[in-house]
Amino acid sequence: MFIHPTATSNTAHPASARGGFTLIEVLAALALMMVVMAGVYGISGAAVELGRSMSDARVIETRVTNFVTVWRDYFETLPPDIRFTGGVNKTAHNGAGTLRIEGGKPPFAWHRALQLAPAVELAVENAGSGAMRLVVRHLREPERPLRPGDYEVMAEMPLLEDLDYMNWQYYDAEERKWFNNWDPEKRPKPPLFLRVRFRLLRDARVHEHVFWVANDLAEGINPNAMPAQGGPSANGNTPTNNTAAPVNATNRTATAPLR
């Protein structure tokens, strides 16, 4: 039997039968993929940034907590016969100047020789780029002092860096006032309380703490000597209407609210 070959058809196939995508469909698919990938990377980047911020916040909180703990233990165990000088040599803008304490066991002594230092100095100084830092200096008497009270630096170490500002205030139990400076020639006794207020550049919170000074608990506290409402004026001689930081016997630090 003879079979004739099938004739080739010249009829075009319908559009629905062809394979592949049009250019518009390809561009739309690429655009959708880019949107999805951008969303995924955005969420990942936000999570990484959040983790970094939380880590920085924990580091800052740990630094402040350790600093305040050491300061509280130091001030509350000082003997009452120390020589206390505060608010001198203000070289940094918004700084508290220098706080010098002669006598007592020096704090932040990372070497055995520093534990015998007769005086310690805490100073707020410029650190460059608009920042300040708090440093501790252990002092010793020079072999040939030019005048009484001269000291030379044995060692120096930064305690708090990247400070926006830091100031100290001193409470006189006899006058019942806060002062911005403390002259031992005018007030031989150390202040009853020391108030510290500071803020870090990377932290929006204002930290405020109040410390008892010079082991006053050994002799008892006169209730009439507790701080009244008010703070020091610009010259440190008259009280203002600012509310004093709260102090109690169980928690001896007071943290200011966010601002």
C-alpha positions as CSV (number, residue, x, y, z in Angstrom):
1,M,0.0,0.0,0.0
2,F,1.3,3.4,-0.9
3,I,1.0,6.2,1.6
4,H,1.3,9.8,0.4
5,P,3.5,12.1,2.4
6,T,1.8,14.6,4.5
7,A,1.8,18.1,3.1
8,T,3.5,20.8,5.1
9,S,1.1,23.3,6.5
10,N,1.8,27.0,6.3
11,T,-0.8,27.9,8.9
12,A,0.7,29.9,11.8
13,H,0.2,28.6,15.4
14,P,-2.0,30.7,17.7
15,A,-0.2,33.0,20.2
16,S,-1.4,30.9,23.1
17,A,0.5,27.9,21.9
18,R,3.9,29.6,21.8
19,G,6.4,29.2,24.7
20,G,8.5,31.9,26.7
21,F,7.7,35.3,28.2
22,T,7.4,38.7,26.9
23,L,9.8,41.5,27.7
24,I,7.3,43.2,30.0
25,E,6.7,40.0,32.0
26,V,10.5,39.5,32.5
27,L,10.9,43.1,33.7
28,A,8.0,42.8,36.0
29,A,9.4,39.6,37.5
30,L,12.8,41.2,38.0
31,A,11.3,44.2,39.7
32,L,9.3,42.0,42.1
33,M,12.5,40.0,43.0
34,M,14.3,43.3,43.7
35,V,11.5,44.5,46.0
36,V,11.5,41.2,47.9
37,M,15.3,41.2,48.2
38,A,15.4,44.8,49.4
39,G,12.8,44.0,52.1
40,V,14.8,41.1,53.3
41,Y,18.1,43.0,53.5
42,G,16.3,45.9,55.1
43,I,14.9,43.7,57.9
44,S,18.3,42.1,58.4
45,G,20.1,45.4,58.6
46,A,17.5,46.8,61.1
47,A,18.0,43.6,63.3
48,V,21.8,44.0,63.2
49,E,21.6,47.7,64.1
50,L,19.2,47.0,66.9
51,G,21.5,44.3,68.3
52,R,24.4,46.8,68.1
53,S,22.4,49.5,69.9
54,M,21.4,47.0,72.7
55,S,25.0,45.9,73.1
56,D,26.3,49.5,73.3
57,A,23.6,50.3,75.9
58,R,24.6,47.3,78.0
59,V,28.2,48.4,77.9
60,I,27.4,52.0,78.9
61,E,25.1,50.8,81.7
62,T,27.8,48.4,83.0
63,R,30.4,51.2,82.9
64,V,28.2,53.6,84.8
65,T,27.1,51.0,87.4
66,N,30.7,49.9,88.2
67,F,31.8,53.5,88.4
68,V,29.0,54.5,90.8
69,T,29.5,51.4,92.9
70,V,33.2,52.1,93.4
71,W,32.6,55.7,94.2
72,R,29.9,54.9,96.7
73,D,32.1,52.4,98.5
74,Y,35.0,54.9,98.5
75,F,33.2,58.0,99.8
76,E,31.2,56.1,102.5
77,T,34.4,54.6,104.0
78,L,36.5,57.7,104.1
79,P,37.7,58.8,107.5
80,P,36.2,62.0,108.8
81,D,39.7,63.8,109.1
82,I,40.3,64.0,105.3
83,R,41.1,67.2,103.6
84,F,38.5,67.8,100.9
85,T,39.0,70.3,98.0
86,G,36.4,70.5,95.2
87,G,35.6,72.6,92.2
88,V,39.0,74.0,91.4
89,N,41.0,74.2,88.1
90,K,38.0,74.1,85.8
91,T,39.7,73.7,82.5
92,A,36.8,72.0,80.5
93,H,33.6,73.7,79.5
94,N,30.7,72.1,81.4
95,G,33.3,70.4,83.5
96,A,33.3,70.0,87.3
97,G,36.9,70.9,87.7
98,T,39.2,69.0,90.1
99,L,38.2,67.1,93.2
100,R,41.2,66.4,95.5
101,I,41.0,64.2,98.6
102,E,44.0,64.0,101.0
103,G,43.9,61.1,103.3
104,G,42.0,57.8,103.4
105,K,42.5,54.8,101.2
106,P,42.8,55.8,97.5
107,P,40.3,54.3,95.0
108,F,41.0,52.7,91.7
109,A,44.4,51.6,92.9
110,W,45.4,49.1,90.2
111,H,49.0,48.7,91.6
112,R,50.2,48.1,95.1
113,A,52.3,51.2,95.2
114,L,49.2,53.3,94.4
115,Q,47.5,52.1,97.6
116,L,50.0,54.2,99.6
117,A,49.3,57.4,97.8
118,P,48.7,60.2,100.3
119,A,46.2,62.0,98.0
120,V,44.0,61.3,95.0
121,E,42.6,63.7,92.4
122,L,39.6,63.3,90.2
123,A,39.5,65.7,87.2
124,V,37.2,66.5,84.3
125,E,39.3,67.5,81.3
126,N,38.8,68.0,77.5
127,A,39.3,64.9,75.4
128,G,39.0,66.5,72.0
129,S,36.2,66.4,69.4
130,G,33.8,68.1,71.8
131,A,34.0,65.3,74.4
132,M,35.3,65.3,78.0
133,R,36.6,62.6,80.2
134,L,37.0,61.9,83.9
135,V,40.5,60.8,85.0
136,V,41.8,59.7,88.4
137,R,45.3,60.8,89.4
138,H,47.2,59.3,92.3
139,L,49.5,61.9,93.9
140,R,52.6,61.8,96.0
141,E,54.6,64.5,97.8
142,P,57.7,65.7,95.8
143,E,61.1,65.4,97.4
144,R,61.5,69.2,97.4
145,P,58.0,70.8,97.6
146,L,57.8,74.5,96.7
147,R,55.0,75.1,99.1
148,P,52.8,73.0,101.5
149,G,50.3,70.9,99.7
150,D,52.3,70.4,96.5
151,Y,51.9,67.1,94.8
152,E,53.2,65.3,91.8
153,V,51.4,62.7,89.7
154,M,52.3,59.0,90.3
155,A,49.9,57.5,87.8
156,E,46.8,58.6,85.8
157,M,43.9,56.5,84.4
158,P,40.7,57.6,82.6
159,L,37.5,56.4,84.3
160,L,34.7,57.7,82.1
161,E,35.2,58.8,78.5
162,D,32.9,60.4,75.9
163,L,31.3,62.7,78.5
164,D,28.9,65.4,77.3
165,Y,29.1,67.2,80.7
166,M,29.8,66.4,84.3
167,N,29.4,68.6,87.4
168,W,29.6,68.1,91.2
169,Q,27.9,69.8,94.1
170,Y,28.7,69.6,97.8
171,Y,26.3,69.8,100.7
172,D,27.3,71.7,103.9
173,A,25.5,70.2,106.9
174,E,26.0,73.3,109.0
175,E,24.7,75.9,106.5
176,R,22.2,73.4,104.9
177,K,23.1,74.5,101.4
178,W,24.6,73.0,98.2
179,F,27.7,74.5,96.9
180,N,29.5,74.2,93.5
181,N,33.0,74.3,95.1
182,W,34.5,73.4,98.5
183,D,37.4,75.3,100.0
184,P,39.0,73.4,102.9
185,E,40.4,76.7,104.3
186,K,36.8,78.0,104.8
187,R,35.2,74.6,105.5
188,P,37.7,72.2,107.2
189,K,35.1,69.5,107.6
190,P,34.3,67.5,104.4
191,P,30.8,67.9,103.0
192,L,28.1,65.6,104.2
193,F,26.9,64.8,100.7
194,L,28.4,64.8,97.2
195,R,26.0,65.1,94.2
196,V,27.3,64.0,90.8
197,R,25.4,64.8,87.5
198,F,26.7,63.7,84.1
199,R,25.7,62.6,80.6
200,L,27.5,60.6,78.0
201,L,27.5,61.6,74.3
202,R,26.1,58.2,73.2
203,D,23.5,58.1,75.9
204,A,20.5,60.5,76.1
205,R,20.0,59.8,79.8
206,V,21.1,62.1,82.6
207,H,22.7,60.2,85.4
208,E,22.5,61.8,88.9
209,H,23.8,60.2,92.1
210,V,24.1,61.4,95.7
211,F,26.8,59.9,98.0
212,W,27.5,60.1,101.7
213,V,31.0,61.4,102.5
214,A,33.5,60.8,105.2
215,N,32.0,58.0,107.2
216,D,29.4,60.1,108.9
217,L,27.3,57.0,109.8
218,A,29.9,56.2,112.5
219,E,28.8,59.3,114.5
220,G,25.2,59.3,113.4
221,I,23.3,61.7,111.2
222,N,21.5,64.7,112.5
223,P,18.0,64.8,110.9
224,N,18.2,68.6,110.8
225,A,21.3,68.4,108.6
226,M,19.6,66.5,105.7
227,P,19.4,68.5,102.4
228,A,16.4,70.8,102.0
229,Q,14.8,71.6,98.8
230,G,17.1,73.6,96.6
231,G,20.4,73.5,94.7
232,P,23.4,75.8,94.3
233,S,23.4,79.0,92.3
234,A,25.9,79.8,89.7
235,N,28.4,81.2,92.2
236,G,27.7,78.3,94.6
237,N,26.9,80.6,97.6
238,T,23.1,80.7,97.6
239,P,20.4,78.0,97.2
240,T,18.0,77.9,94.3
241,N,14.6,76.5,93.8
242,N,15.8,73.3,92.2
243,T,14.7,70.1,93.9
244,A,17.5,68.2,95.7
245,A,18.1,64.6,94.6
246,P,16.4,62.1,96.8
247,V,18.5,60.1,99.2
248,N,17.7,57.1,101.4
249,A,19.6,54.7,103.5
250,T,18.9,51.6,101.4
251,N,19.5,53.0,97.9
252,R,22.2,55.7,98.1
253,T,22.0,56.7,94.5
254,A,19.3,58.5,92.6
255,T,19.0,58.3,88.8
256,A,17.4,61.3,87.0
257,P,14.6,60.6,84.5
258,L,15.0,60.6,80.8
259,R,15.0,64.0,79.1
